[in-house]
């Protein structure tokens, strides 16, 4: 088998930035303005950004203190809390990436509709399917080729974002940004809301813009060293945080809130108002499509990689461990893309914005469980290794942040996530059976709790008590 070249800091940094900068940042002004007024959004960025910095720091800590755990987010939970918790982290990460990919497909075709005119759902579905399997082919050529393609895509999508920031600031109007009664009424909808409730409402969207902060740790097995994994994680986060805040200020300071709330392509609408007009709008729409394609390259690979690593560790069926001559996990890629193909039927929905919101919030909820277990394990490591008070506090705050966002996103999305976690029980039981390993008493209790919660949520959705 041909030995694959290891990933260096440059490619890992581009991979981390590319994994985070996707549909979230391009659509975030519209998503956020319906939940909170501009000043409240800045507060939310401060809280959310700080929380994600805590997460980045714990991933850096774990990469440095436990370099032998080369599976990242999955192996942290497994090492700290046992096989079943490790599986749930792998399963939750896999679900998040899978649903995130679907959300990106939806946003690609929402953007194409605004660029070339409304396409028939069947045409969108067929085009999305062709795109999915083209990416699948690229993925089978190996991790290194995907890293290079993603680095190129990352460079391509930064350009329109910089245009929005630079030109958007030139048309910034303080009276547009500083809306009246911002502490009590959401100006875009007219709904009454406190600052705390506005910040809470914005948390899901803000975390969605940072999904991928752990991307470098997932590929740590393929990195040149664990030290550069931690460095790439923190640096990529700081870059993305700065870009997100500047994009928010540019959009919310140039487009009135009610207009921004109904925008299909908010960053394009910013550039339409600048000196470059419609040309700028076209550039940013193309940039969004490039961003999403780059993200799909990253996330489809990450999805397959986490299933492959979990299978190597015995927590998922061994069928996922098959590699081809390019060292690509072909079976993990195949099942990932087959399930994604099924979810792409959501492109037949006439309300693509609503479908996008639902899918990305469920995806965000799914990944919060792996984030929480990673944070708790970081605290455990800080105690075992007798680390300084700073590491212990950061680990605790990352845990608190993860729990807070689960609460902020809401019970209906938590319900959908719990159903998916319950389905994962069958996958875990299959893996344990393959290895002839018994289910421990603690695992039986945990499995029963997850299964019962899944059934309860199904009942609540069927009876209408929870509506997605």
FENPE-V618265 format. One record per pair of residues at least 4 apart in sequence whose ideal C-beta (glycine too) atoms are under 6 Angstrom apart, sorted by the first residue. I is the first residue (numbers start at 0). J is the second residue. D is the distance in Angstrom with one decimal. If there is no record, write none. Layout:
# FENPE-V618265
I/J/D  I/J/D
This chain:
# FENPE-V618265
3/143/5.9  3/326/4.5  4/143/5.3  5/223/4.4  6/10/4.7  6/11/5.4  6/146/5.7  6/221/5.4  6/222/5.1  7/223/5.3  8/12/5.9  8/227/4.4  8/231/5.8  10/14/6.0  10/146/4.5  10/150/5.9  11/215/4.7  11/231/3.8  12/231/4.7  12/234/5.9  12/235/5.6  13/17/5.7  13/150/3.9  13/153/4.8  14/146/5.9  14/149/5.7  14/214/5.8  15/214/5.1  15/215/4.9  15/231/5.3  15/235/3.1  16/20/5.8  16/153/5.5  16/235/4.6  16/238/5.8  17/149/4.7  17/153/3.9  17/293/5.0  17/297/5.4  18/211/3.0  18/214/3.9  18/297/4.3  19/209/5.7  19/211/4.2  19/239/4.5  20/24/5.5  20/290/5.9  21/290/5.3  21/291/5.6  21/294/3.4  22/26/5.6  22/103/5.2  22/106/4.1  22/291/5.5  23/27/5.7  23/207/4.6  23/208/3.9  24/208/5.4  24/243/5.7  25/266/5.6  25/287/4.4  26/30/5.7  27/31/5.5  27/204/5.9  27/208/5.6  28/250/3.7  28/259/5.8  28/265/4.2  29/262/5.1  29/265/4.6  30/204/4.4  31/40/5.0  31/201/5.4  31/204/5.4  32/187/5.0  32/256/5.3  32/259/4.8  32/260/5.2  33/187/5.6  33/260/5.0  34/200/3.6  34/201/4.9  35/39/4.0  35/40/4.9  35/197/3.6  35/200/5.9  35/201/4.7  36/178/5.2  36/181/3.9  36/186/5.7  37/176/4.9  37/251/4.1  38/181/5.2  39/194/5.4  39/197/3.9  39/198/5.9  40/201/5.8  40/247/5.9  42/198/5.6  43/47/5.6  43/198/4.6  43/201/3.8  43/205/5.7  44/48/5.3  44/244/5.3  47/202/6.0  47/205/3.6  48/240/4.7  50/400/3.4  51/209/4.5  51/212/5.7  53/393/5.4  53/396/4.9  53/397/3.9  53/400/5.9  54/212/5.8  54/397/5.1  55/212/5.5  55/232/5.2  55/233/5.1  55/236/4.5  56/393/5.0  57/374/5.5  57/377/3.8  57/394/5.5  57/397/4.9  58/213/5.4  58/216/5.1  58/232/5.1  59/229/3.5  59/232/5.6  59/233/5.5  60/64/5.8  60/377/5.5  60/390/5.9  61/65/5.3  61/75/5.7  61/377/5.7  62/216/5.9  62/225/4.9  62/228/4.5  62/229/4.2  63/229/5.4  64/380/5.5  66/225/3.7  68/74/4.2  68/78/5.9  69/219/5.0  69/220/3.8  70/74/3.6  70/308/4.0  71/216/3.4  71/217/4.5  71/219/5.4  72/92/5.7  72/213/5.1  72/369/4.9  72/373/5.6  73/88/5.3  73/89/4.1  73/305/5.8  73/308/5.8  73/309/5.4  74/78/5.8  75/373/4.6  75/376/4.6  76/80/5.7  76/84/4.9  76/85/4.7  76/88/3.7  76/372/3.7  77/85/2.5  79/376/3.4  79/379/5.3  80/84/3.8  82/314/6.0  83/442/4.6  83/445/5.3  84/372/6.0  85/314/5.5  86/90/5.8  86/314/4.1  86/427/4.8  87/91/5.9  88/369/4.0  88/372/5.1  89/305/5.5  89/309/3.7  89/314/6.0  90/423/4.0  91/365/4.8  91/366/6.0  91/368/4.4  91/369/4.9  92/305/5.0  92/369/4.9  93/302/5.9  93/305/5.5  93/306/5.6  94/365/4.2  94/419/5.2  95/99/5.8  95/362/4.7  95/365/4.3  95/366/3.6  96/298/5.0  96/301/5.4  96/302/3.8  97/302/5.8  98/358/5.4  98/361/5.7  98/362/3.7  99/298/5.7  99/362/4.6  100/298/5.4  100/339/5.4  101/342/4.3  101/358/5.4  102/355/5.6  102/358/4.3  102/359/4.4  103/291/4.7  103/294/5.6  103/295/5.7  104/127/5.0  104/343/5.8  105/351/5.5  105/354/5.6  105/355/4.7  106/355/5.6  107/288/5.9  107/291/4.9  108/123/4.4  108/346/6.0  109/351/4.5  110/284/5.4  110/287/5.2  110/288/5.9  111/115/5.9  112/117/5.1  112/118/5.9  113/263/4.9  113/264/5.1  114/284/4.8  118/122/4.6  118/123/5.2  120/346/6.0  120/347/4.4  123/346/4.6  124/346/4.9  127/343/5.1  127/346/5.8  131/336/5.9  134/295/5.7  134/299/5.8  135/336/4.9  138/299/5.8  138/300/5.7  138/332/5.3  139/327/5.0  139/329/5.9  140/144/4.6  140/325/5.5  141/325/3.6  141/326/5.6  141/327/5.1  142/221/5.5  145/296/5.6  145/300/5.2  148/296/5.6  149/293/5.4  149/296/4.9  149/297/5.3  152/289/5.8  152/293/2.8  153/293/5.9  155/289/4.6  156/286/5.2  156/289/4.9  156/290/3.7  159/282/5.2  159/283/4.3  159/286/3.0  160/242/5.9  161/165/6.0  162/166/5.7  163/167/5.0  163/249/5.5  163/266/4.9  163/269/5.3  164/245/4.6  164/249/5.5  166/273/4.1  167/249/2.8  167/253/5.5  167/269/4.8  168/249/5.7  170/253/4.7  170/272/5.6  170/273/5.7  171/252/3.9  171/253/5.9  173/177/5.5  175/252/5.6  175/255/5.8  176/251/5.6  176/252/4.0  178/186/4.4  180/184/4.6  182/194/5.3  184/191/5.7  185/190/4.8  185/192/5.1  186/256/4.6  187/256/4.1  187/257/5.3  187/260/3.9  192/196/4.6  192/197/5.1  199/407/4.5  201/205/5.6  202/404/5.1  202/407/3.8  203/360/5.1  203/363/5.3  203/408/4.2  206/363/5.4  206/404/5.4  207/359/5.1  207/363/5.1  208/243/5.5  212/236/5.4  215/228/5.0  215/231/4.4  215/232/4.9  216/228/5.8  217/301/5.4  217/304/5.8  219/228/4.6  222/228/5.1  227/231/5.9  231/235/5.9  247/251/5.8  248/252/5.6  249/269/6.0  250/254/5.9  250/265/5.5  250/269/5.3  253/269/5.5  253/272/5.8  254/258/5.4  254/259/4.3  254/268/5.9  259/265/5.9  262/268/5.0  264/284/5.8  266/283/4.7  267/280/3.9  267/283/4.6  267/284/5.2  270/279/3.0  270/280/5.2  270/283/5.5  271/276/5.9  271/280/4.8  273/279/5.9  275/279/3.9  294/298/5.7  295/299/5.7  300/304/6.0  302/335/4.7  303/328/5.0  303/331/4.0  303/332/4.3  303/335/5.1  306/315/5.9  306/319/4.8  306/331/4.1  307/319/5.6  307/328/3.6  307/331/4.5  309/314/4.6  309/315/4.3  310/315/4.3  310/317/5.8  310/319/3.6  310/320/4.6  311/320/5.5  313/434/5.4  314/430/5.8  315/319/5.4  315/430/5.2  316/429/5.3  316/430/5.1  317/433/5.7  318/330/5.5  319/330/5.5  319/331/4.5  321/329/5.8  321/330/4.4  322/326/5.5  322/328/5.9  323/327/5.3  323/329/4.7  345/354/5.1  348/354/4.5  357/467/5.7  360/408/5.7  360/412/4.6  361/412/5.1  361/415/4.7  364/408/5.3  364/412/4.6  364/413/5.5  364/416/4.2  365/416/4.8  367/401/5.3  367/404/5.8  367/405/4.9  370/401/4.6  371/401/4.0  374/394/5.8  374/397/3.8  374/398/4.1  374/401/5.8  375/398/5.5  377/394/4.1  378/394/3.7  378/395/5.9  380/384/5.8  381/386/4.2  381/390/4.3  381/391/4.6  381/394/5.5  386/390/4.1  408/412/5.0  411/465/4.7  411/467/5.7  414/456/3.8  414/465/5.0  417/452/4.8  417/453/5.3  417/456/4.9  418/453/4.9  418/456/5.3  418/457/5.9  420/449/5.5  421/449/5.6  421/450/5.2  421/453/2.4  424/446/5.5  424/450/5.7  431/436/4.9  438/442/4.9  438/443/5.6  442/446/6.0  459/464/4.3  459/465/4.5  460/465/5.0
